[in-house]
Amino acid sequence: MCKRVMKASLALTLLAGAMMGNAFAATPSVAVAPQYDTSHVYVAPTDVDRFAQSFLATFGGKSTAQVVVNVLPVPSSTTSQLLQTPSGTVSLFGFTTPIPHPFGQERNGYLVKDMDVALKAARENGAAVIVSDFPDPIGRDAVVQWPGGVNMQLYWHTKVPDYAAFQTVPENRVYLSADRADTFIKAFLGFSHGKVLADNKHAPGVDIGQAGGTYRRVDIESAFGRMAVLVTNGKLPYPFGHDTTGYQVTDLAATLGKATGSGATVLVPAFDSTGRRSALVEFPGGYVAEIHQLSASK
């Protein structure tokens, strides 16, 4: 009888934890660290250098040497380089051949400790492996799709990389419908061993270009980094929804000045919201990014 009570108590505890947004994953943790989360940016070859110059002028940092290589499991050719800044990292591609499907639709890449374990964990937490693992010049890659159609690349390096930690960790900005949001959140929390920092069901609509209304915003943190799940009705004015990464800076006005001074365009001027001041910027080549400064009280 005592054992039954204990089991019932444990079940209730797990249920309560799940309702509070905590994940009780049965799969191993495969994340390495936030600085190994890279936003994937595809631009025309003629825009590669302009994008790199503008992005680095805006956020600081440096680029790895540009190489021309086939990074895919099918015939293709692209320039490839890594832009490493204190506010976030970009994997920059300038394909000189047509981009094979479904590449170009993945939002980012996460470094994992073990590719086989990571793919198993992803599947068990509800993801579909839409590109099975394949070798690249420095390791292995695969692409997974989470509920709601969220594509991410997982990668593993033969030689473990050593990147400096970010000064400010960027946020993956995932736009989802109410029909799929909870399923995605549960799946990703299980895979990432993350936790919900906040679940605001009445966040100000100005965040997504809907002034006067509200939406649901769920903030998640894990060893992969930060994520903002933006649950909307899909009626988003341009460019909202095109921003896949939000970059945190200490001085938004100064950062926007650097961006416009290096060829970027401010699409949505700075606006105030809960705990932050934000703007949306388009860099040369068409990459749209959210940039924000936290309020002093945040």
N, C-alpha and C positions, 0 to 999 in steps of 0.2 A: 504493500500500500504506500509506504514511504517513497519507494522508487517511482511509483506512478505519479505521485505528487511532484517529485523532483523533475520528472520528465515533462509534466504539464507546465510546471513553472518555467523550465528552460524554453519550451515552445512558445510560451507567452512572451518571454524576454526577447526571443528572436523576432517574433511578430512585431513587437513594439519597436525594436530596432529598425526593422524594415520600414515601418510606417514613418519613422523619423528620418528616413533617407540613408541609413547606414547600410553598408553591404556586408554580408557574411559569406564571402566567396569560398567555394570549395576548391578553387583552382589556385595554383601557385602564383605569387607575385612575379611579374616578368619585367617591370619597369626598371630603368636605370637611374635617370635624373631628369629634371625639367630642361636642362640646357641641351639635351639631345632630342628635343622636339623641334622639328624644322618645318616651317611653312613652305609648301611647294608653290613656286611661282613659275608659270609658263608665259614667255613673251616671244614675240617675233625676233629672229636673230638680229635684225637691225636695231632693236630696242634694248638688247641685253646690256650694253655698256652704259647707255643712258639711265636705265633702271638702277644698275649697280651704283653708279655715281650718285644718283639722287637719294637712294635708300641709305647709303653710308654717310652722305652729307647730313641727312636728317637725324640719324640715330647714333652715328659714330661707328667705330669698329673697323673691320678689315675683311677683305675677300681672300679666299684661297686662290691658287692659280687656276685660271680658266683652262679647261681641257675639252677636246672634242672626242666624244666616246659614244658607244651604244650602251645605254643603261637599262635597256629593256630586254625581255626574253625573245623578242622578234626583231627582224632587221629594222634599224632606225639609226639616226645620227643626231646628236645635239651637242651644243656647248653646255658645260656643266661647271658650276662653282658654288661655293658655300659662302654666304655673307653672314658674318658673325658680329653681332652688335650687343651692347649691354642690355638691350631691351627685347631681343629676340633674334632668331636665326632663320635665314631663308635659303632653301635649296633652289637655285636659279637655273632654269633650262631655256635654251633657245634652239628649238628643233629646226633643223634644215631639211628634214623629211616630214611627211605627214605623221601626226601623232596617232599611234594605234590605240583603239578602244580597249579598256576603259581608262587608259592613262590620261592625265590632265584633269580628271575629275576627282582625284584624291586631294584632300585639303591639306594634309600634313604627313610627316613621317615620324614614327616613334621608334627609338632604339630599344631593342629587347635583349634580355640576357641569353635567351635560347629560342631560336626560331620555332623548332618543333613544339616545345612546351607552350610558346605563345600562341601558335595557331590552334593547338588543342584547347587552350583556355578560351580563346576567342570564340571558337565554335560552341563550346559548352556554355558560354554566356550569351548565346543568341546571335552571334555574327555569322555571316556567310563569307567564306574565302572566295573572292571573285577572280583573283589571279593567284594561282598556286605558287609556292615559293620557287624562286629561280636565282641563279648565281649572278652577281654583278662583279665588276673588277675588284671590289674590296670586301665582299661578303655575300649576303643573301637578302632577298626582298620578297614581300608578298603584299597583296592588297586585300583588305577586308571591308565588308560593308555591314554597318550596324542597322538595327531597325530604324526606319525613317529615311533610309537611303544615304546615310552618312558614310562616305568612303575615306579610309585612312590607309596609309602604307606602314607596314612594319618592316624594320630593317635590323640586320645583325652584321657586325663587322668582324672579320677574321682577326684583326688586331684591335683590341679595345681602344677606342678614342679617348682623348683626355681634353675636354673643353672646360673653359672657365665657367663658373656659375654665373647666371644672369644677375645683373644689379636689380632689375625688376622683371618678374616672370610674366610673360605675355599670356593672354587668355585665348583659347580656341573658342570661337563664337559659332555656336551650332543653332541654326534656325529650324524649328520643328513645329508641326501641327500638334494640337492637343490630342489628336487621335493616337499619335506615336510617341509622344514625349516621355511618358512614364515607362513605356517598354524600353526605350533607348536608355533612359537614366538607370534603370535597374540593370540592364545588360552591361553598360559601361562601368558602373560601380563595381559589379562583380569581377569584371576583367581587370580593372585598374587598382582594385582594393582602395578606392577613393572614399571620400566622405562629402556629404552635402554641407556646405558652409551656410547657405541661406536658400530659402525657397519663398520668394516674394510673389504671391499670386496677384498682387495689385501694383506692380512696378509701373512707373510713369511711362506712358506711351511715347513721349518725346524720344526715348531711347531708340525707337524703331520707326521714327518718322510719323507717328500717329499722335500728335499733340492733342491733349484733352482726354485721351483714352487711357486704358491700362492694359498690361499684358503680364504673363507669368515669366519670371526670371529665376533660374536655378543655378547657383554658383557651386561648382565642384572643385575639389582639390585632391590630387593624388601625386604619387611619385613621378608620374608623367608630366605634371604641371597643373595649370589651371584651365578650367573650362566654364563658359557661360552658356547655358542652354536657354535660348530665347523662344518661348512658346507663343506663337502668334496666330492670327487668323489668315495669314498669307496675303493680306492686302497692304503690301509694303511699297511705298514710293521709292523710286531709284535714289540712291544706290544701296539702300538697306537690303540685307540678305546676300549681297555680293561680298561683304566683309567677312572673311573667315578667321581673321586674327585681330585681336585688340592689343595694342602696345601701350604699356604704362610708362609715362615719363614724369619727370619732376617739375617741368615747366612747359605747359602746353603751348602757350603763346610763342615762346622762343623756338620750340620744336616746329611749329607750323611755319614760322619765319624761315627756318632752315629748309623746310620742305619746299615751300614756294620759291625760295631763292635758288633751288637746285633743279627746278623743272617740274615739280609736282603741282597738283591742282587741289585746292580745298573744295570738295563737293558739298559738304554740309558744314557750315561755320560752327564754331565752338558754341556749345549749349550746356546748360547745367541740368544735372539729374541727381538721383539719390547717391550721395557720397562721391560724386565725380563730376568733372567737366570734360566733355568729349567733342571730337570732330571726326569727320570722315574725309579721307584724302585719297586721291588717285595718283599713283606714281607713273612715270613714263612706261608705256607698254600696256597700261590698263589695270594694273593691280590695285584693288581698293582695300584700304586698311582703316580700321578704327584706331584712333590715338586718344588716350585719356590721361588726365591728371587727377589723382585722388584728392578729395577735400581734406583740409587740415585736420578735421575731426575724425576722419575715417581710420 
